[in-house]
Amino acid sequence: MNAIIYRISIITALFVTPFLSQAQYTETINTNNPGLSQGAYALGTGVAQVEANVFYRTEEHVIQRYERDYYGLNFQLRYGAFFEELEFSYIGRFASVEQTQITGFGNSQFSFNNFSRSTLGAKYMFFDPKRVFGEKKINLYSYHANNRLNWKDLIPALAIYAGANIDLSDNNLLTPPNDPTFSPRIELITQNNWGRWVLVTNFGVDRLGTDFPSWQWIITMTHSINNKWAFFGEYQGFKSDFYSDDLARGGATYLINKDWQVDSSVTVNFKDTPTVFQVNLGMSYRIDFHKDPEIKQSSSQGGNKRKKKNKENKLNLEEDQNPDGRG
C-alpha cells in the first residue's frame, strides 16, 4: 500500500510541477545577504536589487593598544542585463570609526570615516551543471534512488567575478597605505544546491598588482527551515601584509514576500590583533522587470508557447514549492 501511495504522489508531482513552474518566474529574491559571499547565479535580465545592512563592530588590539568602535553600512546594488548569466554590481562598505589610543600618559581619542570598499564589477556564470547533465530524473519505483547523493550533485555551478576598486581619498585609514585610485579584484565562485542545503564558496585576490594584495576566501553553508526562515554559517579568511584574519559568521533570514527579505548576523574572530565582534541588521529588496523568452513549440504540438524558467536562489527558501531545490 505504501508503495502504491508513493507512486501516486510521484505521478501527481510530475503533472503538477510544470504548472507550478509556469506560474512562477522566480519564487524568491536571489540575495547574497546576510553573508559576504556571492552566489554563482545572476539575477536575470531586467532585475534590479538593493542589498544593505547596518552594522556595529568593535575591535581591540593588544599590541597597538587601541580600541575602535565602527558604525557603518554595507550595501550592494545589483542589476542583470543582456543575458541571464551576466550581472553588474556596485559593492560598498562605509564606516564611521571612533578610536581610543591607550598610552601610559592617558588615553587619546579621535574619529574618522571613509569607504573600506568601493567596487564596480561584473559576474558571469560560465558553467551550470543542470544545463550540461540535465535535470535529475524521478524514479517511480524507488524512494532511495531519488534521494541518494549522485556524483553529479558534487559538481558546482561556476562563475567568475571581476571588478575595479575605487579609492578617491588621499589618506584612507581603512585601506592599505598608498592605495591606488583603481585596483583590480577577481574571484572564482562556486555553488552547490542540495535540496534545502546550499554551499557557496568564493576564492579571489583583491588589489592585485598593488603593494598589498589580499588573498581571500569565503565558505558559506545555508539551510532553509521552511519557505520563510533560513539559517547560515560562514567562514571568511584574509591573507595580506596589511590585514590577515579568520572570521566566523552566523545568522538568519526571514522572507517577508518574494521580493523582500530581512536578515541579521553576528561575526567573531579568533585572535587579539585585533579582536573582532560585529552585529549586522539588514534587508534586501528586488525590483523585477524580468521577461522570460518565449520558445515556440513544433506545429505538431499546436503551436503553443512556453516560458523558459531558469533562476537560482542562493538561500533556497522556497524549496517546498520547487521540487528541484532551486530558487
N, C-alpha and C positions, 0 to 999 in steps of 0.2 A: 504493500500500500504506500509506504514512504517513497519507494522508487517511482511509482506512478505519479504521486503528487509532485515530486522533484521534476520529472519530465514535463508535466503540465506547466509548472512555473517557468521552466526554461523556454518552452514554446511560446508562452504568453509574453515573456520578455523579448523574444525575437520579433514579435509582431508590434509590441508597444514601443520599443526603443526607437524605430525610425520616426514615429510620430512625435516622440519627445524631442528628438534631435531637430526635426524641422521646426518645432515650436520654440527652440532655444538657440539663439545665436551664440551667446556665452552665458553660462549660468551665473558666474560671479566675477567680480572685479579681479583682475590679474595684477596683484600688487607685490612689491618687494618688501614692504613693511611687515613686521616691525624689525626684522633683521637687517643687516647691512650687505648681504649678498644679493646678486642679481640672478633671477631665473633665466633659463635659456630661451624661453618663448617670448616673442614680442607681443605687443598689444593688439596688433591687427590694424589694417589701414583705416584711417578716419577716426581713430580713437585717441583722445587726449586724456591725460591723467595727472592729478596732483597728489603727491605723497609727502607728508610732512609730520614732524614730531618736535615737540619742545622737550628740552632735557635740562636736568641739573646734574652736574658732575663735580666731584670733589677729589683732589689729589693731595698727597703729602709725600715729599721727597726727603728721605732721611740724610742723604749725603749733601745735596744742595741746600737743605734746610729751608724749604719753603712750603707753604700751604696755598692751594688755589681752589677757588670756587668758580665754576663755569655755569653760566645761564645762556642757553643757546637754542638754535633752530637748525634741524636737519631737513632738507627738502629735495625732492626730485620732481622735475617737470618732464613728462614723457609724451611722445607722440609717434604713432605708427603711420608710415607713409610709403607710397609707391608700391610695395608688395608686402605680403603677410609677414615675412620673416625679418623685415627691417624696422628698426625703431631708433628714433633720435631722442636725446635727453640732455637736460642740464641738471647736474647734481651739485648741491652746495651744502656747506656747513658753516654757520656763522655763530660766534660765541663772544660774549662779554665776560671778561675774566677779572676777578679780584684776587690779588696775590699778597700774601703776608710773608715777608722775608724775616726769618728768625736769626738774630745775631746776639752776641754777648753784650751788646750795648743797648738793647731794646729792639723791639720789632719795628720794621718799616712796612708801609703798605702803599700799593699803587694799583692802578687798574688799566686795562687796555681792552680793545675789541677789534676783531677782524675776521676774515674768512680763513678757516683752516683747509677748506676745499672749495674749489670753483671749477667745474669741469664740464665742457661741452663735448659730447661724444655720440657714438652710434653703435648699435648692437645688431649683429646679423646671425641668425640661426642657420647654419650650413648643413646640419645633419639632424634628421628626425627619424628615429628607428621605426616608428609606426608607418611611415611612408615607404621605408625600404622593405620591412618584413611583413607589413600589413597588420590589420587588427587581429588580436588573438581570437581564434575560433572557439565557439562554445561546444562542448561535448555533451550531448543529450543524455549520455548514459553514465557519466562519471563526475561526481562532485569533486573528487580529489584531483582529477585531471584539469579541472577548471581553476583550481586554487593553488596548485603546486607551483613552485618557482621554476621558470624556464630560463635557460641560459640567455635567451634573447632579452629577458627582463633586466639583465645586468648591463646591457648596452645603453648608455645615456644619450639623450639629445645633447647636441653640441652647438655652442655659439661663440662668437668672437666679439669682443668689445674693444674699441679704440677711441681714445679721447685726448683732448688737449686741456691741461691745467692752465688756468689764467690767474696770474698774481700781479696786480697793478700797484701793490704797495711798495714803498721804499724800505720800510722796516717792519716786517710782519713777524711778530714773535711766535706765531702759531705755525710757521712753516720753516724749513731749513734756512740757514744763513745763505745770503747771496742767491736766493731762489730766483731763477729767470722768470721773465714775464710769461713765457709759454714753455711748457714741457709736456712730453707725451706720457700717456698711460695706456697700457694694453692688458687685456685679461682673456683667459680661456674659461668658459662657463660650461658646466655640465649639469644635467638634471635627469633624475630617475623618478618616475611615478609608479609607485607600488600600492595601488588601491588608495587607502586613506593616508599612506605614508608618502612623503616627498623628500628626496635627498638632493640638495643643490650644493655644488662646490664652485668656488672661484679661485683661480690661480693667476697671479699677474705681477707686473712690475710697474711702479709709479715713479714719475720723474726720471724716466730712462734717459741716460746720457748726461745727467747733471752731476754735481759733486756729491749729492746724497741720494742715490737711487734707493728705492724701498721695495723689497720683495714682500709680497703679501699673499695670504691665503685665507679662505673662509670656508667652513663646512657647516651647513645648516640642515637640520632634520625637523620636518614639520609633520604633525599628526592632527587630522581633523576628527574631533569627537562626534560631531553631527553637522548639519548644514548651517549652523550658526557659529559654533565655537571651534577654535583650533589652538594648539599649543606648539611651541617650538623651542629648540635648544640650538645654540650656535657656538662654534669655536673660531676665533679670529687670531691670526698671527701676523706680526710685523718683523722684518729683519732689515735694519738700516743703521748706519753710523749716527744718524740723527735721533732715531727713536726705534727701539725694539721692545716688543711686549707680546704677551699671550693673554687674550681676553676670553672670558666665558660669558655668554649672554642667554637669557631665557625670558619667555613672556607668553602672552596670549593675545588672540584677536577675536573680535566679535563682529559678525556681519549684520549690519542694520538692514540693508537691502542689497540688491545685486550690484549696485553702483557705489555703495558707501560702506566703508569698514573703519572701525576704531581699534586701537591696539595699545598695549603697554608692555614694557620690558625693563629688565634690570641687568646691568653689566658690572662684572668684577674682574680683577686680575690677581696674579699670584706672586707679586714681588713688591718691594718697598722703595723702588727707584723709578717712578713713584708708585704708591698705592693708588688704585682707581676704584671708585664706586660711582655708578651713574644710573639715573632713573629717567625713562622716556615715557611720554604720553603722546600718542599720535593718531592720525586718521589718513585715509586715502579716499579720493573721490574721482569717479570716472565720468567723462562726457563722451557719449557714444554716438558717433555718426557713421558707424561701420555699415557697409552694404556688401552682402555676400555675392560673389559672382554666380550667375545662373548658368547652369550647364544643360544643354538640350539633350534629351534622350533620343534614341533612334525612333524612326517613324513607326516601327512595329510596336513601340510602347505608347503610341498615341500622341507623340509629340509633347508629352508632359515635361515640365521643368522641375528641377530640384536644386536646392541650395547646398553649396559645399560648406560644411562646418569643420573648422579646424582651429580651435582655440584651446590653449592650455592655461591652467591656473596654478601658480606656484603653491598656494595654500590649500587647493583641492577641497574647498569647503562643501561643494555640492555633490559629493560622490554618491550620495543616496539617489540623486536624480540622474546620474550619469554613469552607467554601468562600466564604462572603460576607465573610470577613475580620472578623467580629465576635466579641467575646469571650464 
